[in-house]
Amino acid sequence: MGSESVDSVLPVLGDELPDAVFEAILEQLRARRQFDLGAYKDRCIRRRIAKRLRSSGAADVAAYLKRLAEDDGELDALLATLSIHVSQFFRNPDTFLVLERQILPDLCRRAQAAGRSELRLWSVGCAGGEEPYSLALLVDELQPVGVKIAILATDVSEPVLASAREGLFEPLRLAEVPPAVRARYFTPEGERYRLIERVRAMVRFERHNVMTAAEFPPADLILCRNVLIYFTREEQARILARFAAALPEGGALVLGRAETLTGPERQLFQTEFPVERIYRRTSVAAPVVGAGGGESSPRED
């Protein structure tokens, strides 16, 4: 229905989002939020847009598009729907056990051996903040000596980030938190729990889009779990190359259980804990890949 006007389309039924509507929404996100969905898997994105359209209460597609054009709040709500992934504290506990007992202590030793006093951890697609706050809890328990640990958490949606900064969670999000840890670090507020301010202050939340950002922050550990699954294979490869460029040799990358390394990027990372999808940066030079996807000459780490 490419030649059909937006005004003439019928209300969305199920996940069947008409092409004209889909393109109109993509253009709004590109123009006003610099969020380009071109690299995302089409079916997943259409399904999430259709879900938001139905829940918005708009009478039909044309009414929703009019609201989207006029209401920044609705545009942000749509962006949050597209970008957020369900999470909880210590999701996949075995992964955090490896991070606590092996990866973080080793990275601290590497930083000290290199004469550095700071270790940089980056949680990509942090959503409600459960993942970076889980890292903060590990760091607080470890109490590393001689190394300051900085935790950066990023997401594409500012409203999602604002909610994460509040550190207020439903009990379900704390299902994997041991009772003693919950008692020490969380205070009840009604039917929810708020993470204590001292730990919340350990995490810096910033808006960042791995598809369009000109720069990736340098990091010693990158957690990018259940984010790449939404991208095309080509875009995954580009993002992984940029992660490699952001990590030093021996730096760690953690992916989601459903995500794997395939293709040329396997040369950039060595598998250390295959079940947990934990990889180490190799000494192979990473291509310099810009936000637009182009490559230039390789850079030595």
C-alpha angles and dihedrals in degrees: 000000000000092000094049117103121243092239093059099053121110123240114282113273115200109317096328100121110181115240094238091054092044093053093045091054092046090053092052091052093046096047100041105027103024087235111143114195095184093107097047122100104270100221095050093050094046090051093052094046090050090051092053092046092054094047093047093075092230113157093230143339095280091053091050093050090050090051091047091053093050105033120066089187092061091047090054091046090054091048090052091050091052097046108034122098124192112254143161138195113289092002105191093017093204089063092055090046090058090046092051099044103034119005102047096043090048093049090050090053091048092050092050092047088054091051094250124140098195133065118199122212122186126195109196118204091011096175109178094004098252094126100048091041088052087055089049091053090051091049092048090052094045095050094195116211121228096005128088113210118214118196120201120190120190138185136161096239120076094197089053090050091048090054091048091053089059091063094209116143142182115242091250090065089059097051093116095044112106112240092243091053091047091052093049100044108026133062122202117245110181107302094340137069129234122209111234116264096241091063094040088056090059091070125070114203120205137167111250133158115204090203099054108018114119091211136036114207116244112255141173093207126028122189111194103161124170092352103098092055088077094057132079117256092254092053092046090056092050093050093047090052089053091048088053090052090051094052128073120230106286092023116138133241122193120196131183122274091254094050127087140173116253133162128017094339089073087078090060096055135043118210111241104164107017098184091051092042092235117156137181125223111248128212093256111121113252119225114247102247120184129210089265093056100252121136130217132181117320121264125217115231 
